[in-house]
């Protein structure tokens, strides 16, 4: 088969889509955002990765199946120019309006282009208890059985330690940033734990190395969390305003869910009550429990 995947971003969403590659047979072309190509190039022999800017190159083939996991009109309009027998996901209808296929409803009914409207979609998302992978796999006729993320080799940075803190949150979801990271760092260090706050890096492959070189990652629902899940790094993940149920834990993740999650679910403003509802004591306890079962640093930093 000849297959096309369109998943541009966010980067964490691209990473959590890679388990699908394990189940797709044939030649795969994946169109993604330019910054994400470094995470896909070379992870599988049958995978060709193209940036969005190079998308015209994807028109060199006829596809048996095109999987579009973006919910924007411009991407769906590009898909309309692709020769394909079958589409899964978002596309434009005969009136050039954005819609999605019946077999992708379990995911897109929860999205910004839900036929139910955003308010009802957010309610459905809050009630949903299936992981992202389960919804996508099921729609494509597969059963998700814990297939791992596919990640490239990282670029070694030399930063390593017991705990990595992923404190940053982007401008879209400011309430993902928990309010007590400085206090957590201090209390861990008081107990002799080596802690590093993840720095900004020029390359995603360096960022991947930083996560991989620690025994435990603490942070919100973010790219570092997905890097941890993909590298076998134990993690404590805090959910202030996004769905914890969509994340498959691979047996290495402790999820801490805000008691105010429903009140702030998928809201993009900033409220201190949302970022401080999870207590310092609960996170500290979860991190120490993860460290008790995590591998020593020396064996953990071997580049895969």
Residue pairs with C-beta under 8 A, 6 or more apart in sequence:
1 24
1 25
1 26
1 27
1 64
1 65
2 26
2 27
2 29
2 61
2 62
2 63
2 64
3 24
3 26
3 27
3 28
3 29
3 63
3 64
3 65
3 66
3 67
4 28
4 29
4 30
4 31
4 58
4 61
4 63
4 65
4 66
4 67
4 82
4 84
5 17
5 20
5 28
5 29
5 30
5 31
5 67
5 69
6 30
6 31
6 32
6 66
6 67
6 68
6 69
6 70
6 75
6 78
6 79
6 89
7 13
7 14
7 17
7 30
7 31
7 32
7 67
7 69
7 70
8 14
8 31
8 32
8 33
8 36
8 52
8 70
8 75
9 32
9 33
9 36
10 223
11 33
11 35
11 36
11 39
11 204
11 223
12 221
12 222
12 223
12 225
12 226
13 69
14 32
14 33
14 36
14 39
14 40
15 39
15 149
15 151
15 223
15 226
15 227
15 230
16 132
16 133
16 149
16 226
16 229
16 247
17 69
17 136
18 40
18 43
18 149
18 150
18 151
18 230
19 133
19 144
19 147
19 148
19 149
19 150
20 67
20 133
20 136
20 137
20 140
20 147
21 28
21 43
21 44
21 47
21 150
22 147
22 148
22 150
23 137
23 140
23 142
23 147
26 46
26 64
27 46
27 48
27 61
28 44
28 46
28 47
28 48
29 47
29 48
29 49
29 50
29 58
29 61
29 63
30 40
30 47
30 48
30 49
30 50
31 50
31 51
31 52
31 54
31 55
31 58
32 40
32 49
32 50
32 51
32 52
33 51
33 52
34 51
34 52
34 53
35 204
36 204
37 49
37 50
37 51
38 152
38 203
38 204
38 205
39 151
39 152
39 204
39 205
39 208
40 47
40 49
40 152
41 49
41 152
42 152
43 150
43 151
43 152
44 150
50 57
50 58
55 78
58 82
59 81
59 82
59 83
61 83
62 83
62 84
62 85
63 82
63 83
63 84
63 85
64 84
64 85
64 86
65 84
65 85
65 86
65 87
65 88
66 79
66 82
66 84
66 86
66 87
66 88
67 87
67 88
67 89
67 140
68 75
68 76
68 79
68 87
68 88
68 89
68 90
68 91
69 89
69 90
69 107
69 136
70 76
70 89
70 90
71 90
71 98
71 108
71 111
71 112
71 113
72 90
72 98
73 92
73 98
75 90
76 90
76 91
76 92
76 98
77 92
77 96
79 87
79 90
79 91
79 92
80 91
80 92
87 101
88 101
88 103
88 104
88 139
88 140
89 100
89 101
89 104
89 107
89 108
90 98
90 99
90 100
90 104
90 108
90 113
91 98
91 99
91 100
91 101
92 98
92 99
93 99
98 113
99 113
99 115
100 108
100 113
103 139
103 140
103 141
104 139
105 139
106 130
106 135
106 138
106 139
107 132
107 135
107 136
107 139
108 114
109 115
109 116
109 121
109 124
110 121
110 122
110 124
110 125
110 128
111 121
112 118
112 121
114 120
114 121
114 124
116 124
122 265
122 266
125 243
125 265
125 266
126 243
126 262
126 265
126 266
128 243
128 245
128 246
129 245
130 138
130 245
130 246
131 144
131 245
131 246
131 247
131 248
132 246
132 247
132 248
133 144
133 147
133 248
134 144
134 248
137 143
137 144
138 144
144 248
146 248
146 250
148 230
148 250
149 226
149 229
149 230
150 230
151 208
151 227
151 230
151 231
152 205
152 208
153 205
153 303
153 304
154 205
154 206
154 208
154 209
154 212
154 303
155 203
155 205
155 206
155 208
155 209
156 209
156 303
157 201
157 206
157 209
157 210
157 213
159 196
159 199
159 209
159 210
159 213
160 196
160 213
160 214
160 297
160 301
161 194
161 195
161 196
161 213
161 214
161 215
161 297
162 188
162 193
162 194
162 195
162 214
162 215
162 216
162 291
162 297
163 188
163 193
163 194
163 195
163 196
163 214
163 215
163 216
163 217
163 218
163 287
163 291
164 195
164 196
164 197
164 198
164 210
164 211
164 213
164 214
164 216
164 217
164 218
164 219
164 224
165 181
165 184
165 185
165 195
165 196
165 197
165 198
165 217
165 218
165 219
166 198
166 211
166 217
166 218
166 219
166 220
166 222
166 224
166 225
167 177
167 178
167 181
167 197
167 198
167 219
168 177
168 198
168 222
169 175
169 176
169 177
169 220
169 222
170 176
172 268
173 221
173 241
173 242
173 268
174 268
174 269
174 270
175 240
175 241
175 264
175 267
175 268
175 269
175 270
175 271
175 274
175 275
176 220
176 221
176 222
176 240
176 241
176 242
177 220
177 275
178 220
178 238
178 240
178 275
178 276
178 278
178 283
179 272
179 275
179 276
180 276
180 280
180 283
181 197
181 218
183 280
184 218
184 280
184 283
184 284
184 287
185 195
185 197
187 280
187 284
188 195
188 284
188 287
189 195
191 288
193 291
196 210
196 214
198 207
198 210
198 211
198 224
199 210
201 207
201 210
207 223
207 224
207 227
208 227
208 231
209 303
211 217
211 224
211 227
211 228
211 231
211 233
212 227
212 231
212 233
212 300
212 301
212 303
212 304
213 297
213 300
213 301
214 233
214 297
214 300
215 233
215 234
215 290
215 291
215 294
215 295
215 296
215 297
215 300
216 233
216 234
216 235
216 236
216 287
216 290
216 291
216 294
217 224
217 225
217 227
217 228
217 233
217 234
217 235
217 236
218 235
218 236
218 237
218 238
218 283
218 287
219 225
219 235
219 237
219 238
220 237
220 238
220 239
220 240
221 237
221 238
221 239
221 242
221 243
221 244
221 247
225 235
225 237
225 247
225 253
227 233
228 234
228 235
228 252
228 253
229 235
229 247
229 248
229 249
229 250
229 252
229 253
231 304
232 250
232 252
233 252
233 300
234 252
234 253
234 254
234 290
234 291
234 293
234 294
235 252
235 253
235 254
235 290
236 253
236 254
236 256
236 283
236 286
236 287
236 290
237 244
237 247
237 253
237 254
237 255
237 256
238 256
238 258
238 278
238 283
239 255
239 256
239 257
239 258
239 261
240 258
240 260
240 261
240 264
240 274
240 275
240 277
240 278
241 258
241 261
241 264
241 265
241 266
241 267
241 274
242 265
242 266
243 265
244 255
244 257
244 261
247 253
247 255
249 255
254 286
254 289
254 290
256 278
256 282
256 283
256 286
258 264
258 274
258 277
258 278
259 277
259 278
260 273
260 274
260 277
263 274
264 271
264 273
264 274
267 274
294 300
